[in-house]
């Protein structure tokens, strides 16, 4: 008898193609579970709802769609440092939306994701004393102002909200939804919208997952926290979930050198949105970011001798750059 796992996502019509890729990858990698998909509808057309239902049914899963009123989110801010829509707040209402008390756990996934493994493994985690399980975000809190807005202590951990293993029993018993709504309503100047709300309310109440459960597509490995070498190697070479979180480099943009582009395109071809045109974007600054990340990761993975040579060369070039501009190096000190 297969276990039943419940997976939640939220989408509007702008992200329905990405949503289909995520669902296709999730279901095609499921091995030992009956899956129920829950989609919070943020404005998907009837035709696209029908197409998503057919995609899910073809893979032997069940689909539940939930209409949701924007009125409940009108007082929330949309994030100062991230381009987000109000749909991102829908996950805060999961305890109200999923009314079935038999559903004690649910996996929330953003739409900009490709699943590479059987996610049923996450449902065996003991979460009795935790509101959710998630992967630590990179470089967060963003700065001291961000830290203050979250009421964080020093060295407090901050999770990414793209992959959340949610303990619904904990949310219901501890009135988490009410606390989330109150915080979001009274703090409209948050940098990262609902992600900040979740971190503020659930700090010290979440369980940290290995980073390969939420592998950011464009990230410097040196900034990721790895508990051991095995976690590091799996994150780099065999992640279980790929998250195209960086707005700089995404596989539906008309660009080259997008990390994990092939994985996204493979599943896109299996959906009714196969052949969707790539979005035109400005490229120069994006390619610069891709190059800098790849260079950093190359050094990170290289033997010590190569790292010494490369970093020494970089330092020499930087000195010449400043000399050519006739600036003293002291003006570039982080302590100026």
DRENTI-375499 format. One record per residue (C-alpha): residue number from 1; x negated, y negated, z. Coordinates in steps of 0.2 Angstrom, whole numbers, plus 5000, padded with zeros to 4 digits. Each point is the difference from the previous one (the first is absolute). Last residue first. Layout:
 loke   xx   yy   zz
  NUM    X    Y    Z
...
end
This chain:
 loke   xx   yy   zz
  336 4818 4733 5022
  335 5001 5017 5008
  334 5004 5010 4985
  333 4984 4992 4992
  332 5002 4994 4983
  331 4994 4982 5003
  330 4984 5008 5008
  329 4995 5007 4983
  328 4996 4982 4994
  327 5008 4996 4984
  326 4991 4996 4984
  325 5012 5010 4989
  324 4985 5009 4993
  323 4994 5003 5017
  322 5016 5008 5006
  321 5001 5012 4985
  320 4982 5004 5003
  319 5003 5005 5018
  318 5016 5010 4995
  317 4990 5010 4987
  316 4987 5004 5013
  315 5013 5006 5012
  314 5009 5011 4987
  313 4983 5008 4995
  312 4997 5004 5018
  311 5018 5007 5001
  310 4996 5011 4985
  309 4983 5007 5006
  308 5006 5003 5018
  307 5016 5009 4994
  306 4990 5011 4988
  305 4988 5005 5014
  304 5015 5004 5012
  303 5008 5012 4988
  302 5016 4993 4991
  301 5018 5002 5006
  300 5001 4982 5008
  299 4990 4992 4986
  298 5012 5007 4987
  297 5015 4994 5011
  296 4993 4982 5001
  295 4997 5000 4981
  294 5018 5007 4997
  293 5008 4987 5011
  292 4990 4985 4992
  291 5004 5007 4982
  290 5019 5001 5004
  289 5000 4983 5007
  288 4991 4992 4985
  287 5012 5010 4989
  286 5015 4992 5009
  285 4992 4983 4999
  284 4998 5002 4981
  283 5017 5009 4996
  282 5015 4988 5001
  281 5015 5012 4998
  280 5011 5008 4986
  279 5011 5014 5007
  278 4998 5017 4992
  277 5014 5006 4989
  276 5011 5015 5006
  275 4996 5015 4989
  274 5007 5012 5013
  273 5014 4992 5010
  272 5010 5016 4999
  271 4987 5008 5011
  270 4987 5014 4996
  269 4989 4987 4991
  268 4999 4989 5015
  267 4993 5015 5010
  266 4985 5001 4989
  265 4998 4981 4999
  264 4999 4998 5019
  263 4987 5013 5002
  262 4990 4993 4985
  261 5000 4983 5007
  260 4992 5006 5016
  259 4988 4985 5001
  258 5004 4987 4987
  257 4985 4998 4988
  256 5010 4993 4986
  255 5014 4988 5001
  254 5018 4997 4993
  253 5008 5002 5018
  252 5011 5015 5004
  251 4985 5008 5008
  250 4997 4986 5013
  249 4984 4990 5003
  248 5001 4983 5009
  247 5016 5002 5009
  246 4991 5013 5011
  245 5012 5013 5007
  244 4999 5014 4987
  243 5002 5013 5013
  242 4993 5018 4996
  241 5006 5014 5012
  240 4991 5016 5004
  239 4983 4993 4996
  238 4987 5012 4992
  237 4984 4991 4995
  236 4998 4984 5011
  235 5012 5004 5014
  234 4995 5018 5000
  233 4982 4996 5002
  232 5003 4987 5014
  231 5011 5011 5010
  230 4987 5014 4999
  229 4986 4988 5005
  228 5009 4996 5016
  227 5012 4987 5008
  226 5000 4989 4985
  225 5005 4982 5002
  224 5001 4991 4983
  223 4990 4985 4997
  222 4984 5008 4993
  221 5011 5009 4987
  220 5004 4984 4992
  219 5018 5000 4994
  218 5010 5001 4983
  217 5011 5015 5000
  216 5004 5001 5018
  215 5001 5018 5006
  214 5015 5002 5012
  213 5000 5018 5007
  212 4981 5000 4996
  211 4998 4988 5015
  210 5003 5013 5013
  209 5016 4995 5010
  208 5000 4989 5015
  207 5015 5002 5012
  206 5011 4985 5004
  205 5007 4993 5016
  204 4985 4990 5005
  203 5006 4986 4989
  202 5018 5004 4995
  201 5008 4983 5000
  200 4986 4989 4994
  199 4994 5013 4987
  198 5018 5003 4993
  197 5003 4981 4999
  196 4983 4997 4991
  195 5004 5013 4987
  194 5017 4992 4998
  193 4992 4984 4993
  192 4982 5000 4998
  191 4994 4983 5005
  190 5014 4996 5013
  189 5007 4982 5000
  188 5018 5005 5003
  187 4998 5007 5018
  186 5017 4999 5009
  185 5010 5010 4988
  184 4987 5013 4997
  183 4997 5002 5019
  182 5018 5002 5004
  181 5003 5012 4985
  180 4986 5011 5005
  179 5005 5001 5018
  178 5018 5005 4995
  177 4993 5013 4988
  176 4989 5007 5014
  175 5014 5003 5012
  174 4990 5013 5010
  173 5011 5015 4999
  172 5004 4997 4981
  171 4982 4996 4995
  170 4993 5015 5009
  169 5013 5012 4993
  168 4996 4992 4982
  167 4981 5005 5002
  166 4994 4992 4984
  165 4985 5006 4989
  164 4996 4984 4992
  163 4990 4998 4983
  162 5000 4983 4993
  161 5000 4991 5017
  160 4982 4998 5003
  159 4994 5001 5018
  158 4992 4988 5012
  157 4989 5005 5014
  156 4996 4988 5015
  155 4982 4995 5002
  154 5005 4984 5009
  153 5018 4999 5006
  152 5014 4997 4988
  151 5015 4988 5002
  150 5003 5003 4981
  149 4999 4981 4996
  148 4984 4999 5010
  147 4991 5014 4990
  146 5006 4991 4984
  145 4992 4984 5006
  144 4984 5009 5005
  143 4998 5007 4982
  142 5007 5015 4989
  141 5005 5011 5015
  140 4995 5011 4990
  139 4985 5003 4989
  138 5006 5017 4994
  137 5016 5007 5006
  136 5001 5015 5012
  135 5010 5014 4993
  134 5017 5004 5007
  133 5010 5010 5013
  132 5016 4993 5008
  131 5010 4996 5015
  130 4988 5011 5011
  129 5002 5010 5016
  128 5009 5016 4992
  127 4989 4998 4984
  126 4993 5018 4999
  125 4995 5002 4982
  124 5009 5014 4990
  123 5009 4988 4989
  122 4984 4993 4993
  121 4996 5017 4992
  120 5016 4999 4990
  119 4991 4987 4989
  118 4994 5013 4987
  117 4986 4991 4991
  116 4995 4987 4987
  115 5014 4987 5003
  114 4999 4985 4989
  113 5005 4983 5008
  112 5006 4983 4995
  111 5018 5005 5005
  110 4996 4998 5019
  109 5003 5016 5009
  108 5010 5003 5017
  107 4999 5018 5007
  106 5015 5004 5011
  105 5001 5008 5017
  104 5015 5005 5011
  103 5013 5002 4987
  102 5013 5011 5009
  101 5007 4983 5007
  100 5006 4996 4983
   99 5002 4981 4999
   98 4985 4996 4989
   97 5004 4982 4995
   96 5001 4994 5018
   95 4983 5008 5006
   94 4992 4995 4983
   93 5004 4982 5003
   92 4982 4994 5000
   91 4997 5009 4984
   90 5011 4987 4991
   89 4987 4986 5003
   88 4991 5003 4984
   87 5015 4997 4990
   86 4999 4982 5004
   85 4987 4998 4987
   84 4981 4999 5003
   83 4985 4991 4993
   82 4988 5001 5014
   81 4991 4987 5011
   80 5014 4989 5006
   79 5013 5014 5003
   78 5018 5001 4994
   77 5008 4991 5016
   76 5015 5007 5008
   75 5017 4991 5003
   74 5008 5007 4984
   73 4996 5018 5005
   72 5017 5005 5006
   71 5009 4991 4986
   70 4991 5011 4987
   69 5013 5013 5002
   68 4994 5018 4997
   67 5007 5014 4989
   66 4994 5017 5004
   65 4996 5014 4987
   64 4998 5018 5006
   63 4991 5012 4988
   62 4997 5019 5002
   61 4985 5010 4993
   60 4999 5014 4988
   59 4988 4991 4988
   58 5013 4997 4986
   57 5011 4993 5014
   56 4987 4986 5004
   55 4998 4994 4982
   54 5019 5001 4997
   53 5003 4989 5015
   52 4987 4988 4994
   51 5008 4999 4983
   50 5017 4997 5008
   49 4994 4986 5011
   48 4991 4992 4985
   47 5017 5000 4991
   46 5009 4992 5015
   45 4987 4986 5001
   44 4988 5000 5015
   43 5003 4985 5011
   42 4992 5003 5017
   41 5006 5018 5002
   40 4993 5009 5015
   39 4994 5017 4993
   38 5001 5016 5011
   37 4993 5015 4992
   36 5004 5017 5008
   35 4986 5013 4998
   34 5001 5019 5003
   33 4983 5005 5005
   32 4985 5011 4996
   31 4991 4995 4985
   30 5003 4982 4996
   29 4988 4993 4987
   28 5012 4997 4986
   27 5012 4992 5012
   26 4988 4987 5006
   25 4993 4996 4983
   24 5017 4998 4992
   23 5006 4989 5014
   22 4985 4989 5000
   21 5001 4998 4981
   20 5019 4997 5001
   19 4997 4986 5012
   18 4987 4992 4989
   17 5013 5000 4986
   16 5014 4993 5012
   15 4989 4986 5006
   14 5009 4985 4992
   13 5017 5008 5002
   12 4998 4999 5019
   11 4992 5013 5011
   10 5000 5008 5017
    9 4993 5016 5005
    8 5004 5014 5013
    7 4995 5018 5000
    6 5008 5014 5010
    5 4993 5017 5003
    4 5010 5016 5001
    3 4990 5016 5005
    2 5000 5015 4988
    1 5008 5016 5006
end
